[in-house]
Amino acid sequence: MKVLITGATGLIGKAIVKKCHDHGITVHYLTTSKDKIENTEHYKGYYWNPEKKEIDIACFKEVDAIINLAGASISKRWSDSYKKKIINSRIESLDLLKKSIAKNHLQIKQLISASAIGIYPNSLTNYYEESYQGNSSSFLGEVSKQWESAADSFTELNMLVAKIRIGLVLDKQDGALPKLIKPIRFGLGAALGDGFQWQSWIHVKDLANIFVFVLENKLEGVYNGVAPNPVSNQELFKAIAKSIKRPLILPNIPSVFLKLVLGEMYVLLVDSQRVSSNKIDAKGFEYKFPNLLPALENLLEKP
């Protein structure tokens, strides 16, 4: 099998590439940086620039499926112009892939596209399954809605379409976890807001396994990319502090202060989504890290 991955050099992409290679799957990948292009037997890079509608068509050669992770980071301050970039980078990437496939009459069987649990409304009480019909009215909700709609349009090319709604991804080297650990290590860590908001998290290796599981089993539809046991924000910080053997003694950081410092993107820290993994479980997927503390211990153990 051969798969084309966009966003292969990012946090999630690198984990998926490793898992593909473990399963004997050859990877082609698209990058906007010519410096990141490699060419080996099972890992070949190709240049593209979705904003300028440029793509190396050779990337599609003998490809069976596409894993799409492309999109500007949501972790930079949300100015009006950057919010447009967040949406456009996702829509333009998928649009370029779709038009290239149609124009060249390519027979690609499947698209697996990233999405986000931010599509679900902020709630302390709901337990969100993929069948939930509503959408969050927040900016993240709108991003996810447009992202998924663009992915769904690939069914017009007779392709299977799957969307993975990703939660808080835990990784030792990148993403949110190193940023959360740093103040705790120096005795300055504290839960955010009232601390009651749900954090639907996942170990990066389990998330990579979900993408490859969906690929190999030719699944379609929406799947939540979260671990089976979400925790509150307070529990998350306590578990991190316990894992690195540091006390958590400071009072919670008020939401009003987070909004003052971060602007609209403070919702990334205080919104609550308790999200179910039951659908992917029912397909036979097995988590290596279903519980938070063992996941943290695995990520933070010394080599």
Wavefront OBJ file of the C-alpha trace (Angstrom):
o trace
v 0.000 0.000 0.000
v 1.098 3.566 -0.689
v -0.318 6.646 1.043
v 0.079 10.371 0.397
v 0.279 12.472 3.578
v -0.086 16.239 3.885
v 1.354 17.679 7.090
v 3.682 14.685 7.420
v 6.456 16.674 9.090
v 4.277 17.933 11.962
v 3.615 16.391 15.376
v 0.840 14.033 14.290
v 2.229 13.482 10.803
v 5.583 12.209 12.032
v 3.851 9.673 14.288
v 1.637 8.495 11.412
v 4.635 8.144 9.086
v 6.386 5.940 11.648
v 3.298 3.784 12.090
v 2.867 3.450 8.302
v 6.443 2.254 7.977
v 5.909 -0.203 10.846
v 3.025 -1.644 8.804
v 4.966 -1.781 5.548
v 3.125 1.185 3.998
v 5.110 3.419 1.638
v 4.681 7.157 2.257
v 4.637 10.030 -0.198
v 4.289 13.423 1.445
v 3.628 17.010 0.420
v 5.498 19.929 1.955
v 5.574 23.684 1.399
v 9.270 23.711 2.339
v 11.686 22.481 -0.318
v 14.274 21.999 2.444
v 12.124 19.222 3.923
v 11.990 17.125 0.764
v 13.574 13.686 1.180
v 13.743 10.834 -1.301
v 14.196 7.305 -0.003
v 12.659 4.006 -1.021
v 9.677 4.249 1.331
v 9.541 7.990 2.085
v 9.404 10.516 -0.757
v 8.673 14.217 -0.494
v 7.062 16.504 -3.064
v 6.607 20.276 -3.131
v 3.266 22.037 -3.108
v 1.897 25.507 -2.390
v -1.894 25.394 -1.959
v -2.153 29.184 -1.741
v -0.624 29.489 -5.215
v -2.337 26.288 -6.429
v 1.011 24.609 -7.130
v 1.533 20.858 -6.716
v 3.940 18.223 -8.010
v 1.575 15.728 -9.665
v 4.191 12.990 -9.262
v 3.151 12.831 -5.584
v 0.047 10.840 -6.598
v 1.914 8.076 -8.437
v 0.518 4.669 -7.377
v -1.075 6.221 -4.274
v -4.024 4.291 -2.798
v -5.160 6.796 -0.153
v -4.569 10.303 1.197
v -4.158 11.319 4.841
v -4.776 15.053 5.121
v -3.372 16.967 8.099
v -2.609 20.269 6.352
v -3.564 23.546 7.994
v -2.104 26.554 9.786
v -1.574 26.151 13.532
v -4.433 27.260 15.786
v -1.942 28.032 18.585
v -1.014 31.508 17.333
v -2.963 34.592 18.371
v -6.219 34.882 16.427
v -6.101 38.219 14.663
v -8.744 38.665 11.964
v -6.146 38.033 9.263
v -4.774 34.938 10.991
v -8.263 33.504 11.465
v -8.707 33.741 7.689
v -5.388 31.942 7.257
v -6.483 29.128 9.593
v -9.613 28.487 7.507
v -8.129 29.133 4.071
v -5.102 26.902 4.644
v -7.405 23.968 5.306
v -9.894 24.605 2.509
v -7.293 25.504 -0.130
v -5.265 22.364 0.619
v -8.233 20.059 0.141
v -9.441 21.985 -2.897
v -6.048 21.631 -4.616
v -5.935 17.903 -3.884
v -9.461 17.379 -5.193
v -8.985 19.377 -8.399
v -5.666 17.646 -9.091
v -7.236 14.205 -8.692
v -10.189 15.107 -10.938
v -8.098 16.821 -13.620
v -5.695 13.895 -13.931
v -8.418 11.207 -13.662
v -6.628 9.526 -10.747
v -8.075 6.436 -9.097
v -7.471 7.085 -5.406
v -9.675 5.080 -3.099
v -9.774 6.938 0.205
v -9.358 10.288 1.966
v -8.760 10.416 5.717
v -8.870 14.014 6.887
v -8.132 15.563 10.250
v -10.803 17.566 12.029
v -11.162 18.723 15.628
v -13.400 18.119 18.635
v -13.857 21.897 18.680
v -16.784 21.183 16.366
v -18.736 20.189 19.515
v -20.248 22.980 21.641
v -18.755 23.939 24.989
v -20.528 21.861 27.668
v -19.821 20.444 31.120
v -22.633 17.886 30.879
v -22.872 16.561 27.311
v -21.093 13.375 26.271
v -20.470 13.853 22.570
v -20.686 11.010 20.094
v -20.103 11.342 16.353
v -23.848 11.240 15.690
v -24.340 14.606 17.440
v -25.961 16.913 14.880
v -25.148 20.364 16.239
v -22.055 22.494 15.758
v -20.291 24.884 18.080
v -20.951 28.528 17.238
v -17.345 29.332 18.137
v -14.581 30.069 15.634
v -13.201 26.547 16.125
v -16.642 25.152 15.431
v -16.788 27.068 12.150
v -13.273 25.957 11.170
v -14.114 22.308 11.796
v -17.451 22.554 9.984
v -15.860 24.001 6.829
v -12.931 21.568 7.049
v -15.246 18.558 7.175
v -17.472 19.888 4.404
v -14.447 20.249 2.117
v -13.401 16.682 2.936
v -16.909 15.332 2.295
v -16.825 16.740 -1.244
v -14.290 14.013 -2.171
v -17.193 11.552 -2.285
v -17.916 13.182 -5.682
v -14.731 11.425 -6.861
v -16.070 8.054 -5.670
v -13.650 8.066 -2.745
v -14.283 6.801 0.765
v -14.084 9.737 3.175
v -13.225 9.478 6.869
v -12.771 12.384 9.282
v -10.894 12.115 12.581
v -11.968 14.684 15.184
v -8.806 15.161 17.203
v -8.661 16.085 20.891
v -5.724 17.269 23.028
v -2.715 15.371 21.651
v -0.080 14.422 24.218
v 3.516 14.129 23.027
v 6.769 14.554 24.920
v 8.593 16.747 22.396
v 5.889 18.880 20.799
v 2.377 20.205 21.188
v 0.674 21.211 24.432
v 2.328 18.885 26.974
v 5.822 20.474 27.063
v 4.173 23.897 27.491
v 2.078 22.605 30.394
v 5.013 20.890 32.074
v 7.361 23.881 32.089
v 5.579 26.076 34.678
v 4.709 23.054 36.831
v 8.373 22.035 36.912
v 9.241 25.465 38.339
v 6.399 25.442 40.873
v 4.284 27.898 38.875
v 1.695 25.520 37.419
v -2.035 25.964 38.010
v -5.277 24.685 36.553
v -7.098 26.982 34.157
v -10.435 28.675 34.657
v -12.556 26.847 37.224
v -10.753 23.586 36.359
v -14.026 21.716 35.797
v -13.887 21.809 31.983
v -13.427 18.442 30.299
v -10.194 17.634 28.473
v -10.618 14.908 25.875
v -7.003 13.887 25.321
v -5.077 11.198 23.422
v -1.521 9.816 23.385
v 0.103 10.669 20.052
v 0.862 6.997 19.348
v -2.792 6.025 19.813
v -3.856 8.825 17.475
v -1.417 7.642 14.805
v -2.749 4.110 15.283
v -6.316 5.347 14.730
v -5.397 6.920 11.384
v -3.663 3.741 10.207
v -6.519 1.578 11.548
v -9.050 3.626 9.546
v -6.762 3.370 6.500
v -6.223 -0.383 6.638
v -9.859 -1.181 7.431
v -11.168 1.197 4.750
v -13.519 2.923 7.190
v -15.583 5.971 6.307
v -17.524 8.564 8.265
v -16.605 10.489 11.415
v -14.479 9.095 14.254
v -13.429 10.843 17.440
v -9.662 10.790 17.912
v -9.682 10.751 21.714
v -8.823 8.329 24.494
v -11.699 6.515 26.260
v -11.285 8.368 29.573
v -11.458 12.179 29.443
v -10.514 14.133 32.576
v -11.171 17.581 33.970
v -8.587 20.309 33.501
v -7.848 20.131 37.228
v -7.240 16.377 36.981
v -4.986 16.885 33.970
v -2.735 19.324 35.819
v -2.640 17.141 38.930
v -1.664 14.107 36.843
v 1.126 16.030 35.100
v 2.425 17.322 38.441
v 2.364 13.804 39.877
v 4.192 12.415 36.834
v 7.088 14.858 37.207
v 6.974 14.748 41.022
v 6.209 18.424 41.551
v 3.580 20.035 43.787
v 0.610 21.895 42.342
v -0.034 24.583 44.938
v -1.060 27.775 43.153
v -4.727 28.801 42.784
v -6.409 28.383 39.417
v -5.764 31.020 36.757
v -9.053 32.919 36.216
v -10.697 32.769 32.787
v -10.901 36.579 32.657
v -7.110 36.796 32.939
v -6.619 34.156 30.221
v -8.931 36.095 27.912
v -7.047 39.326 28.631
v -3.705 37.716 27.774
v -4.725 35.446 24.899
v -7.724 37.141 23.386
v -10.352 34.998 21.646
v -8.082 31.938 21.549
v -8.437 31.561 25.337
v -11.307 29.190 24.513
v -8.650 26.587 23.661
v -7.943 26.423 27.402
v -11.353 26.854 29.014
v -13.924 25.285 26.654
v -15.194 21.875 27.692
v -15.852 18.903 25.397
v -16.339 15.433 26.888
v -16.039 13.222 23.826
v -16.752 9.512 23.342
v -14.419 6.956 21.760
v -17.128 4.271 21.587
v -17.484 4.274 17.790
v -13.847 3.437 17.015
v -13.851 0.989 19.955
v -16.774 -0.849 18.378
v -14.766 -1.284 15.165
v -12.165 -3.260 17.116
v -9.568 -0.568 17.752
v -7.473 -1.173 20.878
v -5.855 1.670 22.804
v -2.375 1.295 24.226
v -2.952 4.224 26.581
v -6.626 4.487 27.588
v -5.873 6.189 30.930
v -4.097 9.485 31.530
v -1.519 8.666 34.210
v 0.023 5.662 32.392
v 0.054 7.739 29.181
v 1.962 10.525 30.918
v 4.346 8.070 32.564
v 5.105 6.558 29.154
v 5.742 9.960 27.597
v 7.809 11.322 30.465
v 9.872 8.278 31.408
v 13.613 8.760 31.090
v 15.298 6.940 28.175
l 1 2 3 4 5 6 7 8 9 10 11 12 13 14 15 16 17 18 19 20 21 22 23 24 25 26 27 28 29 30 31 32 33 34 35 36 37 38 39 40 41 42 43 44 45 46 47 48 49 50 51 52 53 54 55 56 57 58 59 60 61 62 63 64 65 66 67 68 69 70 71 72 73 74 75 76 77 78 79 80 81 82 83 84 85 86 87 88 89 90 91 92 93 94 95 96 97 98 99 100 101 102 103 104 105 106 107 108 109 110 111 112 113 114 115 116 117 118 119 120 121 122 123 124 125 126 127 128 129 130 131 132 133 134 135 136 137 138 139 140 141 142 143 144 145 146 147 148 149 150 151 152 153 154 155 156 157 158 159 160 161 162 163 164 165 166 167 168 169 170 171 172 173 174 175 176 177 178 179 180 181 182 183 184 185 186 187 188 189 190 191 192 193 194 195 196 197 198 199 200 201 202 203 204 205 206 207 208 209 210 211 212 213 214 215 216 217 218 219 220 221 222 223 224 225 226 227 228 229 230 231 232 233 234 235 236 237 238 239 240 241 242 243 244 245 246 247 248 249 250 251 252 253 254 255 256 257 258 259 260 261 262 263 264 265 266 267 268 269 270 271 272 273 274 275 276 277 278 279 280 281 282 283 284 285 286 287 288 289 290 291 292 293 294 295 296 297 298 299 300 301 302 303
